[in-house]
Amino acid sequence: MVIILQVTQFWRCDQKNDGCKVRLHENGGTVILEMGRHVHRPNPGRLEALKAVTAMKRRAEETEESTSCVISTQLQRISQEAHGSLPSADALKRRVRRVRQRTGAALPNPTSLSTLVIPEKYRQYAPSPGVIENFLLFDSGPSADRILIFSRPRSTEVGIGSEHVTEKY
């Protein structure tokens, strides 16, 4: 016996705060009830702008590009109509920064070498799946004269024996 569940979804106009009270009931992709009338004109750029903002947030989570790079990359891909429906540049920057703060995608700039904390994921390197190498080879510890050495172990092995590197420290 196969039981097929039909789920009714309820939708409302995204401009509800502007006085539009349209509601829609949908079941299995079919509209079964529509209540009210829209009190505004359709805005085709609004949907594209909403999708662009969502794409910016996703890119902010997935990459370590600068905030301005995340925003400008997405702005190049949308129409002029969508540009008119976007929040201000400052609001977009705040949204990207909030996503990064929430997901821990970007680290705050350290105020000094003694307060610098390097998370484990930045101390290691994965040259291929399942292979993990240390990327932070030396850390003298928190101090004003802190010394950090970043390199791949393979790179230090290649340097030994060359005319410029005669010994490993």
C-alpha positions as CSV (number, residue, x, y, z in Angstrom):
1,M,0.0,0.0,0.0
2,V,1.4,3.4,-0.9
3,I,0.3,6.4,1.1
4,I,0.7,9.8,-0.5
5,L,0.6,12.8,1.8
6,Q,-0.7,16.0,0.4
7,V,0.7,19.0,2.2
8,T,-1.1,22.3,2.0
9,Q,1.2,25.3,2.0
10,F,0.1,28.8,2.9
11,W,1.7,31.9,1.3
12,R,1.3,35.6,1.8
13,C,2.5,38.5,-0.3
14,D,6.0,39.6,0.6
15,Q,4.8,43.2,0.7
16,K,2.5,42.6,3.6
17,N,4.1,45.3,5.6
18,D,3.2,47.8,2.9
19,G,-0.5,46.9,3.2
20,C,-0.9,44.0,0.7
21,K,-3.0,41.3,2.3
22,V,-3.1,38.6,-0.4
23,R,-2.9,35.0,0.8
24,L,-2.6,31.8,-1.2
25,H,-3.2,28.2,-0.3
26,E,-1.4,25.6,-2.4
27,N,-1.6,21.8,-2.4
28,G,0.8,19.8,-4.4
29,G,1.8,22.7,-6.6
30,T,-1.8,23.6,-7.4
31,V,-3.4,26.8,-6.1
32,I,-6.6,25.8,-4.2
33,L,-7.5,29.2,-2.7
34,E,-6.5,32.8,-3.3
35,M,-7.8,35.5,-1.0
36,G,-7.5,39.3,-1.5
37,R,-6.1,41.5,-4.2
38,H,-2.7,42.9,-4.5
39,V,-2.6,46.7,-3.7
40,H,0.7,47.2,-5.6
41,R,2.0,46.8,-9.1
42,P,4.2,43.7,-9.9
43,N,7.9,44.3,-9.5
44,P,9.9,41.8,-11.6
45,G,13.2,43.2,-10.3
46,R,12.3,42.5,-6.7
47,L,12.5,38.8,-7.0
48,E,15.8,39.0,-8.8
49,A,17.2,41.3,-6.1
50,L,16.1,38.9,-3.3
51,K,17.8,36.1,-5.1
52,A,20.9,38.2,-5.5
53,V,21.0,39.0,-1.7
54,T,20.6,35.3,-0.9
55,A,23.5,34.5,-3.3
56,M,25.6,37.1,-1.6
57,K,24.9,35.5,1.8
58,R,25.7,32.1,0.5
59,R,29.0,33.2,-1.1
60,A,29.9,35.0,2.2
61,E,29.5,31.6,4.0
62,E,31.4,29.6,1.4
63,T,34.4,31.9,0.5
64,E,36.9,34.1,2.3
65,E,36.6,36.9,-0.4
66,S,36.4,40.4,0.9
67,T,33.0,41.8,1.6
68,S,33.2,44.2,-1.3
69,C,34.2,41.4,-3.7
70,V,31.3,39.2,-2.7
71,I,28.9,42.1,-3.3
72,S,30.4,43.4,-6.5
73,T,30.6,39.9,-8.1
74,Q,26.8,39.5,-7.6
75,L,25.9,43.0,-8.6
76,Q,27.5,42.4,-12.0
77,R,25.1,39.5,-12.7
78,I,21.8,41.2,-12.1
79,S,19.6,43.5,-14.3
80,Q,19.1,47.3,-13.8
81,E,15.6,46.6,-12.5
82,A,17.0,44.4,-9.8
83,H,19.5,47.1,-8.8
84,G,16.7,49.4,-8.1
85,S,15.1,46.9,-5.6
86,L,18.3,46.2,-3.7
87,P,19.0,47.6,-0.2
88,S,21.7,50.3,0.1
89,A,25.4,49.4,-0.2
90,D,25.9,49.8,3.5
91,A,23.0,47.5,4.3
92,L,24.4,44.9,1.9
93,K,27.8,45.1,3.6
94,R,26.2,44.7,7.0
95,R,24.3,41.6,5.9
96,V,27.5,40.0,4.5
97,R,29.4,40.8,7.7
98,R,26.6,39.4,9.9
99,V,26.6,36.1,8.0
100,R,30.3,35.8,8.4
101,Q,30.1,36.6,12.2
102,R,27.3,34.0,12.6
103,T,29.1,31.3,10.7
104,G,32.6,32.1,11.9
105,A,33.8,32.4,8.3
106,A,36.0,35.4,8.8
107,L,38.3,36.1,11.6
108,P,38.6,39.5,13.3
109,N,41.8,41.4,12.7
110,P,44.1,41.0,15.7
111,T,45.2,44.1,17.5
112,S,48.7,42.7,18.3
113,L,50.8,39.6,17.8
114,S,50.3,38.7,21.4
115,T,46.5,38.5,21.0
116,L,46.6,36.7,17.7
117,V,44.8,33.3,17.9
118,I,45.2,31.0,14.9
119,P,42.3,28.4,14.7
120,E,43.2,24.8,14.0
121,K,41.7,24.9,10.5
122,Y,44.3,27.6,9.5
123,R,47.2,25.6,11.0
124,Q,46.8,22.8,8.6
125,Y,46.7,22.2,4.8
126,A,45.0,19.5,2.8
127,P,46.9,19.0,-0.5
128,S,44.5,16.2,-1.4
129,P,41.5,14.4,0.2
130,G,42.5,12.5,3.3
131,V,46.0,14.0,3.4
132,I,46.5,16.7,6.0
133,E,49.8,18.5,6.6
134,N,50.8,21.1,9.2
135,F,50.9,24.6,7.6
136,L,52.0,26.4,10.8
137,L,55.4,24.9,11.3
138,F,56.5,27.1,14.2
139,D,54.9,29.5,16.7
140,S,57.1,31.1,19.3
141,G,54.0,31.9,21.4
142,P,52.1,35.1,22.4
143,S,54.5,38.0,22.7
144,A,55.3,41.3,21.1
145,D,58.2,39.6,19.2
146,R,56.2,36.6,18.1
147,I,57.6,34.5,15.3
148,L,55.3,32.5,13.0
149,I,56.6,30.2,10.2
150,F,54.0,29.0,7.7
151,S,55.1,26.5,5.0
152,R,54.3,23.1,3.7
153,P,56.7,20.4,5.0
154,R,57.3,19.3,1.4
155,S,58.5,22.9,0.6
156,T,61.2,22.8,3.3
157,E,62.4,19.4,2.1
158,V,62.8,20.6,-1.5
159,G,64.8,23.6,-0.3
160,I,67.4,21.5,1.6
161,G,70.4,20.8,-0.6
162,S,69.9,23.7,-3.0
163,E,72.7,26.3,-3.4
164,H,70.9,28.8,-1.1
165,V,69.7,26.5,1.7
166,T,72.4,24.3,3.3
167,E,70.8,23.2,6.5
168,K,67.4,22.9,8.2
169,Y,66.8,24.7,11.5
